[in-house]
Amino acid sequence: MGLRVTLVAAARSSSLLAERFDDDRPLDEAGWYEVQLAAHALIPLGAAELRYCSPTPRSRATGAALGYAPLAQPALRDCDMGRWRGLTLAEVAALDPVAVDAWLADPRTAPHGGETLLSFISRVGGWLDTRPADDGAIVAVAEPAVVRAALVYALKAPPATYWNVDVRPLSTVTLTGRPGLWHLHLQAAVG
């Protein structure tokens, strides 16, 4: 069977319109409330042999609130957005629309001076491919962007696919397989 890696998107730290690049804010009140509502479905994932999280405050807090006691993984950090860190997409688009267009069109460019989308996807994929090879279960709480990157990598989709994946807070996705051969596993609805 190989590995079973379940990725849990961190609870939110702001409204969708206030999301910022490379955001390191903690969970907001709504995020805490959403964790409480989803806990019954997510807590059982903590039975995994290995439990990880992105090093961000909201990923750590989400994992802790679910009782995972996750180990922070630097490779699961959000994309390095360089000069755009802390800004919203609307703010960056108002300052430099040409740079935003270039960034969205070419996964090999980083007009912000940080990490390219292609490098980000490869980094997250490298983390997936270096998990212990023994059969087992892993749960990782990560930023929605990290979950998107993992899906693009695992499915060997073109990097531009990244922009077409919507990952909502506290959503989960499971990948099964082994390094270089990942499968998307969708859970059937129960009862």
N, CA and C atoms as a LAMMPS dump frame, in Angstrom:
ITEM: TIMESTEP
0
ITEM: NUMBER OF ATOMS
573
ITEM: BOX BOUNDS ff ff ff
-5.0000000000000000e+02 5.0000000000000000e+02
-5.0000000000000000e+02 5.0000000000000000e+02
-5.0000000000000000e+02 5.0000000000000000e+02
ITEM: ATOMS id mol type element x y z
1 1 1 N 0.802 -1.195 0
2 1 2 C 0 0 0
3 1 3 C 0.848 1.262 0
4 2 1 N 1.935 1.294 0.695
5 2 2 C 2.763 2.487 0.748
6 2 3 C 2.281 3.459 1.796
7 3 1 N 2.565 4.708 1.587
8 3 2 C 2.22 5.751 2.541
9 3 3 C 0.813 6.288 2.338
10 4 1 N 0.282 6.817 3.399
11 4 2 C -0.999 7.522 3.366
12 4 3 C -0.747 8.868 4.03
13 5 1 N -0.747 9.933 3.237
14 5 2 C -0.472 11.275 3.727
15 5 3 C -1.755 12.093 3.628
16 6 1 N -2.298 12.475 4.779
17 6 2 C -3.491 13.315 4.797
18 6 3 C -3.068 14.735 5.119
19 7 1 N -3.406 15.632 4.235
20 7 2 C -3.103 17.048 4.413
21 7 3 C -4.36 17.758 4.899
22 8 1 N -4.226 18.512 5.963
23 8 2 C -5.327 19.289 6.53
24 8 3 C -4.97 20.757 6.337
25 9 1 N -5.833 21.498 5.662
26 9 2 C -5.588 22.925 5.479
27 9 3 C -5.819 23.649 6.802
28 10 1 N -4.891 24.493 7.174
29 10 2 C -4.986 25.239 8.434
30 10 3 C -6.253 26.076 8.47
31 11 1 N -6.758 26.28 9.683
32 11 2 C -7.905 27.167 9.872
33 11 3 C -7.495 28.586 9.49
34 12 1 N -8.457 29.427 9.298
35 12 2 C -8.139 30.758 8.789
36 12 3 C -7.629 31.708 9.87
37 13 1 N -6.884 32.692 9.382
38 13 2 C -6.382 33.742 10.265
39 13 3 C -6.928 35.1 9.853
40 14 1 N -7.751 35.107 8.807
41 14 2 C -8.343 36.346 8.318
42 14 3 C -9.435 36.003 7.32
43 15 1 N -10.242 37.003 6.977
44 15 2 C -11.235 36.762 5.94
45 15 3 C -10.519 36.582 4.611
46 16 1 N -11.176 35.95 3.665
47 16 2 C -10.584 35.689 2.358
48 16 3 C -10.062 36.973 1.719
49 17 1 N -10.798 38.055 1.834
50 17 2 C -10.384 39.317 1.218
51 17 3 C -9.188 39.951 1.91
52 18 1 N -8.929 39.568 3.152
53 18 2 C -7.806 40.147 3.897
54 18 3 C -6.591 39.227 3.909
55 19 1 N -6.63 38.109 3.16
56 19 2 C -5.487 37.195 3.139
57 19 3 C -4.276 37.903 2.556
58 20 1 N -3.152 37.65 3.186
59 20 2 C -1.912 38.298 2.782
60 20 3 C -0.884 37.259 2.362
61 21 1 N 0.006 37.676 1.477
62 21 2 C 1.076 36.784 1.054
63 21 3 C 1.973 36.458 2.234
64 22 1 N 2.331 35.17 2.324
65 22 2 C 3.292 34.731 3.337
66 22 3 C 2.831 35.203 4.722
67 23 1 N 1.554 34.994 4.992
68 23 2 C 0.89 35.5 6.198
69 23 3 C 1.324 34.708 7.425
70 24 1 N 1.74 35.398 8.462
71 24 2 C 2.152 34.684 9.68
72 24 3 C 1.297 35.082 10.879
73 25 1 N 0.06 35.521 10.607
74 25 2 C -0.841 35.866 11.706
75 25 3 C -1.415 34.599 12.333
76 26 1 N -1.746 34.656 13.63
77 26 2 C -2.346 33.488 14.3
78 26 3 C -3.808 33.321 13.888
79 27 1 N -4.43 32.253 14.36
80 27 2 C -5.849 32.032 14.09
81 27 3 C -6.662 33.207 14.616
82 28 1 N -7.683 33.581 13.864
83 28 2 C -8.599 34.6 14.373
84 28 3 C -9.763 33.899 15.08
85 29 1 N -10.676 34.669 15.609
86 29 2 C -11.8 34.097 16.359
87 29 3 C -12.62 33.137 15.499
88 30 1 N -12.861 33.528 14.253
89 30 2 C -13.618 32.656 13.349
90 30 3 C -12.859 31.36 13.083
91 31 1 N -11.531 31.439 12.974
92 31 2 C -10.727 30.24 12.767
93 31 3 C -10.834 29.267 13.928
94 32 1 N -10.76 29.798 15.156
95 32 2 C -10.91 28.945 16.34
96 32 3 C -12.284 28.28 16.355
97 33 1 N -13.293 29.042 16.018
98 33 2 C -14.655 28.511 16.008
99 33 3 C -14.788 27.402 14.955
100 34 1 N -14.219 27.617 13.785
101 34 2 C -14.282 26.603 12.731
102 34 3 C -13.565 25.319 13.142
103 35 1 N -12.444 25.442 13.853
104 35 2 C -11.742 24.255 14.343
105 35 3 C -12.653 23.472 15.285
106 36 1 N -13.341 24.166 16.167
107 36 2 C -14.249 23.486 17.096
108 36 3 C -15.357 22.755 16.346
109 37 1 N -15.894 23.384 15.311
110 37 2 C -16.968 22.755 14.537
111 37 3 C -16.494 21.517 13.774
112 38 1 N -15.272 21.549 13.28
113 38 2 C -14.753 20.45 12.462
114 38 3 C -14.005 19.399 13.263
115 39 1 N -13.775 19.648 14.543
116 39 2 C -12.933 18.771 15.355
117 39 3 C -13.382 17.319 15.342
118 40 1 N -14.679 17.058 15.403
119 40 2 C -15.168 15.673 15.449
120 40 3 C -14.697 14.866 14.241
121 41 1 N -14.589 15.505 13.09
122 41 2 C -14.149 14.799 11.886
123 41 3 C -12.626 14.751 11.757
124 42 1 N -11.938 15.736 12.318
125 42 2 C -10.49 15.848 12.117
126 42 3 C -9.644 15.219 13.222
127 43 1 N -10.145 15.18 14.435
128 43 2 C -9.361 14.636 15.548
129 43 3 C -8.902 13.199 15.287
130 44 1 N -9.741 12.313 14.718
131 44 2 C -9.277 10.941 14.481
132 44 3 C -8.037 10.839 13.578
133 45 1 N -7.788 11.847 12.743
134 45 2 C -6.596 11.823 11.893
135 45 3 C -5.318 11.867 12.727
136 46 1 N -5.415 12.343 13.961
137 46 2 C -4.273 12.41 14.854
138 46 3 C -3.735 11.059 15.28
139 47 1 N -4.435 9.983 14.919
140 47 2 C -3.947 8.634 15.215
141 47 3 C -2.807 8.228 14.285
142 48 1 N -2.5 9.062 13.306
143 48 2 C -1.409 8.774 12.367
144 48 3 C -0.098 8.598 13.119
145 49 1 N 0.762 7.74 12.574
146 49 2 C 2.059 7.484 13.213
147 49 3 C 2.906 8.75 13.267
148 50 1 N 2.826 9.578 12.209
149 50 2 C 3.622 10.801 12.138
150 50 3 C 2.693 11.986 11.943
151 51 1 N 2.95 13.072 12.691
152 51 2 C 2.097 14.265 12.637
153 51 3 C 2.992 15.494 12.449
154 52 1 N 2.708 16.232 11.386
155 52 2 C 3.527 17.385 11.025
156 52 3 C 2.656 18.624 10.839
157 53 1 N 3.329 19.773 10.696
158 53 2 C 2.619 21.002 10.352
159 53 3 C 3.583 21.98 9.686
160 54 1 N 2.999 22.947 9
161 54 2 C 3.766 24.089 8.51
162 54 3 C 4.256 24.852 9.732
163 55 1 N 5.334 25.605 9.606
164 55 2 C 5.835 26.348 10.766
165 55 3 C 5.064 27.629 11.088
166 56 1 N 3.982 27.922 10.385
167 56 2 C 3.225 29.146 10.632
168 56 3 C 2.407 29.054 11.92
169 57 1 N 2.144 30.201 12.547
170 57 2 C 1.336 30.188 13.778
171 57 3 C -0.028 29.542 13.587
172 58 1 N -0.697 29.803 12.464
173 58 2 C -2.041 29.231 12.313
174 58 3 C -2.008 27.73 12.065
175 59 1 N -0.992 27.222 11.397
176 59 2 C -0.88 25.776 11.203
177 59 3 C -0.557 25.084 12.527
178 60 1 N 0.369 25.663 13.274
179 60 2 C 0.72 25.095 14.582
180 60 3 C -0.5 25.085 15.508
181 61 1 N -1.225 26.22 15.536
182 61 2 C -2.389 26.328 16.414
183 61 3 C -3.488 25.363 15.992
184 62 1 N -3.699 25.198 14.693
185 62 2 C -4.716 24.256 14.212
186 62 3 C -4.353 22.844 14.644
187 63 1 N -3.097 22.448 14.423
188 63 2 C -2.654 21.113 14.82
189 63 3 C -2.76 20.895 16.322
190 64 1 N -2.386 21.901 17.092
191 64 2 C -2.461 21.785 18.554
192 64 3 C -3.916 21.686 19.013
193 65 1 N -4.793 22.495 18.427
194 65 2 C -6.208 22.477 18.821
195 65 3 C -6.857 21.13 18.516
196 66 1 N -6.34 20.433 17.508
197 66 2 C -6.873 19.116 17.144
198 66 3 C -6.193 17.986 17.921
199 67 1 N -5.24 18.348 18.788
200 67 2 C -4.567 17.35 19.611
201 67 3 C -3.498 16.557 18.89
202 68 1 N -3.009 17.063 17.755
203 68 2 C -2.017 16.321 16.969
204 68 3 C -0.606 16.398 17.557
205 69 1 N -0.286 17.448 18.292
206 69 2 C 1.081 17.703 18.742
207 69 3 C 2.044 17.552 17.568
208 70 1 N 1.817 18.335 16.492
209 70 2 C 2.606 18.168 15.268
210 70 3 C 4.014 18.734 15.36
211 71 1 N 4.906 18.157 14.578
212 71 2 C 6.286 18.617 14.456
213 71 3 C 6.351 19.564 13.259
214 72 1 N 6.809 20.788 13.478
215 72 2 C 6.903 21.765 12.392
216 72 3 C 7.96 21.333 11.378
217 73 1 N 7.609 21.458 10.114
218 73 2 C 8.495 21.081 9.019
219 73 3 C 8.807 22.315 8.174
220 74 1 N 10.06 22.781 8.144
221 74 2 C 10.399 23.957 7.334
222 74 3 C 10.025 23.797 5.855
223 75 1 N 10.095 22.586 5.331
224 75 2 C 9.759 22.367 3.916
225 75 3 C 8.279 22.601 3.627
226 76 1 N 7.454 22.627 4.673
227 76 2 C 6.022 22.868 4.489
228 76 3 C 5.649 24.344 4.695
229 77 1 N 6.643 25.212 4.717
230 77 2 C 6.331 26.633 4.855
231 77 3 C 5.691 27.144 3.556
232 78 1 N 4.998 28.246 3.695
233 78 2 C 4.35 28.869 2.547
234 78 3 C 5.411 29.351 1.559
235 79 1 N 4.983 29.691 0.373
236 79 2 C 5.885 30.202 -0.658
237 79 3 C 6.521 31.509 -0.181
238 80 1 N 7.811 31.646 -0.369
239 80 2 C 8.518 32.879 -0.018
240 80 3 C 8.136 33.95 -1.037
241 81 1 N 7.42 34.957 -0.575
242 81 2 C 6.904 35.984 -1.477
243 81 3 C 7.753 37.252 -1.502
244 82 1 N 8.94 37.187 -0.952
245 82 2 C 9.876 38.309 -1.06
246 82 3 C 9.276 39.64 -0.654
247 83 1 N 9.382 40.642 -1.55
248 83 2 C 8.894 41.999 -1.26
249 83 3 C 7.384 42.066 -1.068
250 84 1 N 6.655 41.055 -1.524
251 84 2 C 5.192 41.069 -1.413
252 84 3 C 4.705 40.531 -0.071
253 85 1 N 5.606 40.037 0.731
254 85 2 C 5.217 39.455 2.02
255 85 3 C 4.412 40.464 2.831
256 86 1 N 3.276 40.001 3.353
257 86 2 C 2.43 40.836 4.186
258 86 3 C 1.417 41.673 3.427
259 87 1 N 1.497 41.687 2.099
260 87 2 C 0.555 42.459 1.282
261 87 3 C -0.55 41.555 0.745
262 88 1 N -1.69 42.141 0.417
263 88 2 C -2.759 41.384 -0.254
264 88 3 C -2.506 41.423 -1.751
265 89 1 N -3.146 40.529 -2.476
266 89 2 C -3.025 40.522 -3.932
267 89 3 C -3.51 41.854 -4.505
268 90 1 N -4.604 42.396 -3.967
269 90 2 C -5.121 43.675 -4.458
270 90 3 C -4.095 44.795 -4.259
271 91 1 N -3.414 44.793 -3.12
272 91 2 C -2.399 45.824 -2.878
273 91 3 C -1.239 45.703 -3.862
274 92 1 N -0.784 44.493 -4.111
275 92 2 C 0.324 44.292 -5.036
276 92 3 C -0.104 44.643 -6.459
277 93 1 N -1.312 44.236 -6.842
278 93 2 C -1.811 44.539 -8.184
279 93 3 C -1.928 46.044 -8.399
280 94 1 N -2.283 46.785 -7.366
281 94 2 C -2.372 48.238 -7.49
282 94 3 C -0.988 48.871 -7.638
283 95 1 N 0.003 48.289 -6.958
284 95 2 C 1.369 48.818 -7.012
285 95 3 C 2.101 48.438 -8.296
286 96 1 N 1.922 47.205 -8.747
287 96 2 C 2.689 46.71 -9.893
288 96 3 C 1.919 45.64 -10.653
289 97 1 N 0.909 46.037 -11.428
290 97 2 C 0.087 45.054 -12.144
291 97 3 C 0.864 44.221 -13.162
292 98 1 N 1.896 44.789 -13.763
293 98 2 C 2.694 44.046 -14.747
294 98 3 C 3.421 42.882 -14.064
295 99 1 N 3.949 43.129 -12.874
296 99 2 C 4.649 42.073 -12.135
297 99 3 C 3.684 40.967 -11.731
298 100 1 N 2.482 41.329 -11.311
299 100 2 C 1.483 40.322 -10.939
300 100 3 C 1.116 39.48 -12.147
301 101 1 N 0.904 40.119 -13.291
302 101 2 C 0.583 39.374 -14.512
303 101 3 C 1.704 38.405 -14.882
304 102 1 N 2.941 38.843 -14.777
305 102 2 C 4.087 37.974 -15.088
306 102 3 C 4.142 36.794 -14.133
307 103 1 N 3.919 37.045 -12.859
308 103 2 C 3.948 35.994 -11.84
309 103 3 C 2.853 34.955 -12.077
310 104 1 N 1.663 35.414 -12.437
311 104 2 C 0.555 34.488 -12.689
312 104 3 C 0.74 33.701 -13.98
313 105 1 N 1.43 34.279 -14.949
314 105 2 C 1.579 33.646 -16.265
315 105 3 C 2.757 32.683 -16.36
316 106 1 N 3.806 32.906 -15.588
317 106 2 C 5.027 32.108 -15.745
318 106 3 C 5.474 31.547 -14.392
319 107 1 N 5.349 30.236 -14.183
320 107 2 C 5.726 29.636 -12.892
321 107 3 C 7.223 29.667 -12.605
322 108 1 N 8.028 30.124 -13.573
323 108 2 C 9.48 30.202 -13.366
324 108 3 C 9.941 31.597 -12.983
325 109 1 N 8.997 32.528 -12.829
326 109 2 C 9.377 33.901 -12.52
327 109 3 C 8.972 34.269 -11.093
328 110 1 N 9.756 35.166 -10.519
329 110 2 C 9.482 35.634 -9.154
330 110 3 C 9.755 37.13 -9.094
331 111 1 N 8.852 37.936 -9.663
332 111 2 C 9.096 39.378 -9.667
333 111 3 C 9.141 39.984 -8.268
334 112 1 N 8.694 39.25 -7.277
335 112 2 C 8.718 39.716 -5.893
336 112 3 C 10.066 39.496 -5.231
337 113 1 N 10.963 38.774 -5.912
338 113 2 C 12.288 38.516 -5.364
339 113 3 C 12.351 37.326 -4.434
340 114 1 N 11.262 36.583 -4.329
341 114 2 C 11.233 35.399 -3.465
342 114 3 C 11.358 34.126 -4.278
343 115 1 N 10.528 33.173 -3.957
344 115 2 C 10.56 31.837 -4.549
345 115 3 C 9.628 31.763 -5.766
346 116 1 N 10.05 31.087 -6.814
347 116 2 C 9.166 30.882 -7.958
348 116 3 C 8.111 29.84 -7.599
349 117 1 N 7.005 29.858 -8.313
350 117 2 C 5.963 28.856 -8.089
351 117 3 C 6.515 27.461 -8.354
352 118 1 N 7.312 27.324 -9.395
353 118 2 C 7.901 26.026 -9.723
354 118 3 C 8.807 25.523 -8.595
355 119 1 N 9.597 26.402 -8.018
356 119 2 C 10.464 26.009 -6.89
357 119 3 C 9.644 25.627 -5.663
358 120 1 N 8.582 26.374 -5.414
359 120 2 C 7.7 26.095 -4.293
360 120 3 C 7.071 24.715 -4.433
361 121 1 N 6.516 24.415 -5.591
362 121 2 C 5.9 23.103 -5.843
363 121 3 C 6.944 21.998 -5.678
364 122 1 N 8.138 22.218 -6.198
365 122 2 C 9.212 21.211 -6.093
366 122 3 C 9.634 20.993 -4.642
367 123 1 N 9.692 22.07 -3.856
368 123 2 C 10.076 21.943 -2.447
369 123 3 C 9.058 21.107 -1.681
370 124 1 N 7.779 21.404 -1.879
371 124 2 C 6.727 20.649 -1.2
372 124 3 C 6.726 19.201 -1.678
373 125 1 N 6.901 19 -2.98
374 125 2 C 6.98 17.643 -3.517
375 125 3 C 8.174 16.88 -2.977
376 126 1 N 9.293 17.565 -2.807
377 126 2 C 10.474 16.932 -2.212
378 126 3 C 10.196 16.454 -0.804
379 127 1 N 9.419 17.242 -0.048
380 127 2 C 9.033 16.814 1.295
381 127 3 C 8.2 15.535 1.217
382 128 1 N 7.225 15.518 0.326
383 128 2 C 6.396 14.308 0.156
384 128 3 C 7.267 13.089 -0.153
385 129 1 N 8.182 13.278 -1.094
386 129 2 C 8.996 12.155 -1.565
387 129 3 C 10.061 11.7 -0.587
388 130 1 N 10.272 12.438 0.485
389 130 2 C 11.285 12.02 1.465
390 130 3 C 10.66 11.555 2.78
391 131 1 N 9.368 11.287 2.78
392 131 2 C 8.741 10.717 3.977
393 131 3 C 9.232 9.287 4.145
394 132 1 N 9.212 8.779 5.37
395 132 2 C 9.661 7.401 5.594
396 132 3 C 8.933 6.432 4.669
397 133 1 N 9.683 5.505 4.087
398 133 2 C 9.135 4.619 3.064
399 133 3 C 8.274 3.489 3.612
400 134 1 N 8.319 3.247 4.91
401 134 2 C 7.499 2.17 5.469
402 134 3 C 6.024 2.497 5.319
403 135 1 N 5.21 1.448 5.249
404 135 2 C 3.767 1.669 5.231
405 135 3 C 3.39 2.438 6.486
406 136 1 N 2.471 3.357 6.338
407 136 2 C 2.055 4.093 7.512
408 136 3 C 1.201 5.276 7.149
409 137 1 N 0.713 5.927 8.184
410 137 2 C -0.144 7.081 8.009
411 137 3 C 0.551 8.33 8.541
412 138 1 N 0.374 9.407 7.804
413 138 2 C 0.932 10.708 8.16
414 138 3 C -0.199 11.724 8.07
415 139 1 N -0.234 12.657 9.001
416 139 2 C -1.142 13.791 8.89
417 139 3 C -0.277 15.045 8.973
418 140 1 N -0.596 16.024 8.131
419 140 2 C 0.145 17.285 8.127
420 140 3 C -0.827 18.442 7.987
421 141 1 N -0.764 19.368 8.937
422 141 2 C -1.553 20.593 8.857
423 141 3 C -0.684 21.617 8.139
424 142 1 N -1.206 22.159 7.065
425 142 2 C -0.4 23.07 6.253
426 142 3 C -1.238 24.221 5.716
427 143 1 N -0.547 25.247 5.302
428 143 2 C -1.21 26.379 4.664
429 143 3 C -1.917 25.903 3.399
430 144 1 N -3.059 26.498 3.054
431 144 2 C -3.76 26.1 1.832
432 144 3 C -2.858 26.099 0.596
433 145 1 N -1.945 27.064 0.501
434 145 2 C -1.03 27.117 -0.648
435 145 3 C -0.144 25.871 -0.705
436 146 1 N 0.262 25.378 0.447
437 146 2 C 1.105 24.174 0.505
438 146 3 C 0.306 22.953 0.049
439 147 1 N -0.949 22.861 0.465
440 147 2 C -1.803 21.753 0.038
441 147 3 C -1.978 21.801 -1.476
442 148 1 N -2.191 22.982 -2.032
443 148 2 C -2.315 23.132 -3.486
444 148 3 C -1.047 22.65 -4.192
445 149 1 N 0.094 23.083 -3.68
446 149 2 C 1.376 22.688 -4.282
447 149 3 C 1.563 21.174 -4.214
448 150 1 N 1.199 20.561 -3.104
449 150 2 C 1.329 19.105 -2.956
450 150 3 C 0.454 18.375 -3.969
451 151 1 N -0.744 18.867 -4.18
452 151 2 C -1.642 18.226 -5.155
453 151 3 C -1.088 18.34 -6.575
454 152 1 N -0.61 19.506 -6.937
455 152 2 C -0.044 19.692 -8.278
456 152 3 C 1.139 18.75 -8.469
457 153 1 N 1.995 18.668 -7.463
458 153 2 C 3.164 17.788 -7.548
459 153 3 C 2.757 16.316 -7.64
460 154 1 N 1.891 15.902 -6.741
461 154 2 C 1.514 14.484 -6.674
462 154 3 C 0.827 14.012 -7.947
463 155 1 N 0.021 14.874 -8.534
464 155 2 C -0.703 14.499 -9.748
465 155 3 C 0.1 14.76 -11.019
466 156 1 N 1.315 15.276 -10.855
467 156 2 C 2.186 15.604 -11.989
468 156 3 C 1.479 16.514 -12.983
469 157 1 N 0.717 17.436 -12.441
470 157 2 C -0.036 18.391 -13.254
471 157 3 C 0.877 19.553 -13.646
472 158 1 N 0.565 20.229 -14.73
473 158 2 C 1.345 21.415 -15.091
474 158 3 C 1.278 22.452 -13.965
475 159 1 N 2.362 23.174 -13.714
476 159 2 C 2.373 24.144 -12.623
477 159 3 C 1.221 25.152 -12.672
478 160 1 N 0.774 25.533 -13.854
479 160 2 C -0.326 26.497 -13.962
480 160 3 C -1.617 25.957 -13.348
481 161 1 N -1.717 24.65 -13.162
482 161 2 C -2.881 24.037 -12.52
483 161 3 C -3.049 24.543 -11.092
484 162 1 N -1.954 24.941 -10.497
485 162 2 C -1.964 25.459 -9.119
486 162 3 C -3.055 26.516 -8.934
487 163 1 N -3.219 27.38 -9.911
488 163 2 C -4.175 28.481 -9.814
489 163 3 C -5.623 28 -9.902
490 164 1 N -5.844 26.754 -10.301
491 164 2 C -7.192 26.215 -10.448
492 164 3 C -7.618 25.321 -9.288
493 165 1 N -6.812 25.239 -8.253
494 165 2 C -7.125 24.4 -7.098
495 165 3 C -7.552 25.307 -5.946
496 166 1 N -8.738 25.079 -5.443
497 166 2 C -9.26 25.869 -4.329
498 166 3 C -9.199 25.006 -3.064
499 167 1 N -8.456 25.456 -2.09
500 167 2 C -8.318 24.728 -0.826
501 167 3 C -8.899 25.606 0.272
502 168 1 N -9.992 25.159 0.834
503 168 2 C -10.667 25.896 1.893
504 168 3 C -10.062 25.534 3.254
505 169 1 N -10.132 26.445 4.221
506 169 2 C -9.635 26.139 5.564
507 169 3 C -10.295 24.877 6.126
508 170 1 N -9.476 24.04 6.744
509 170 2 C -9.874 22.792 7.402
510 170 3 C -10.364 21.714 6.433
511 171 1 N -10.155 21.908 5.145
512 171 2 C -10.453 20.827 4.209
513 171 3 C -9.3 19.823 4.262
514 172 1 N -9.563 18.598 3.843
515 172 2 C -8.535 17.556 3.859
516 172 3 C -8.424 16.912 2.489
517 173 1 N -7.262 16.386 2.231
518 173 2 C -7.028 15.587 1.032
519 173 3 C -6.006 14.52 1.419
520 174 1 N -6.182 13.335 0.872
521 174 2 C -5.267 12.246 1.187
522 174 3 C -4.561 11.788 -0.074
523 175 1 N -3.257 11.645 0.048
524 175 2 C -2.429 11.099 -1.025
525 175 3 C -1.91 9.751 -0.554
526 176 1 N -1.981 8.764 -1.418
527 176 2 C -1.439 7.451 -1.086
528 176 3 C -0.397 7.085 -2.122
529 177 1 N 0.551 6.26 -1.726
530 177 2 C 1.558 5.816 -2.679
531 177 3 C 2.935 5.807 -2.087
532 178 1 N 3.862 6.244 -2.909
533 178 2 C 5.266 6.267 -2.532
534 178 3 C 5.959 7.346 -3.343
535 179 1 N 7.207 7.663 -3.01
536 179 2 C 7.903 8.724 -3.744
537 179 3 C 7.819 8.531 -5.261
538 180 1 N 7.395 9.579 -5.942
539 180 2 C 7.297 9.556 -7.394
540 180 3 C 6.039 8.918 -7.946
541 181 1 N 5.238 8.289 -7.085
542 181 2 C 4.008 7.634 -7.548
543 181 3 C 2.911 7.859 -6.511
544 182 1 N 2.261 8.993 -6.625
545 182 2 C 1.224 9.38 -5.684
546 182 3 C -0.139 9.294 -6.337
547 183 1 N -1.131 8.972 -5.525
548 183 2 C -2.513 8.879 -5.984
549 183 3 C -3.383 9.733 -5.075
550 184 1 N -4.348 10.395 -5.673
551 184 2 C -5.311 11.166 -4.906
552 184 3 C -6.371 10.2 -4.404
553 185 1 N -6.603 10.214 -3.1
554 185 2 C -7.563 9.299 -2.48
555 185 3 C -8.723 10.109 -1.942
556 186 1 N -9.902 9.886 -2.481
557 186 2 C -11.093 10.579 -2.01
558 186 3 C -11.899 9.645 -1.133
559 187 1 N -12.304 10.146 0.002
560 187 2 C -13.057 9.352 0.973
561 187 3 C -14.533 9.352 0.603
562 188 1 N -15.152 8.185 0.659
563 188 2 C -16.588 8.079 0.42
564 188 3 C -17.347 8.676 1.605
565 189 1 N -18.481 9.275 1.321
566 189 2 C -19.324 9.826 2.388
567 189 3 C -19.871 8.672 3.216
568 190 1 N -19.935 8.873 4.513
569 190 2 C -20.433 7.843 5.417
570 190 3 C -21.868 8.183 5.796
571 191 1 N -22.726 7.124 5.734
572 191 2 C -24.104 7.21 6.192
573 191 3 C -24.79 8.39 5.701
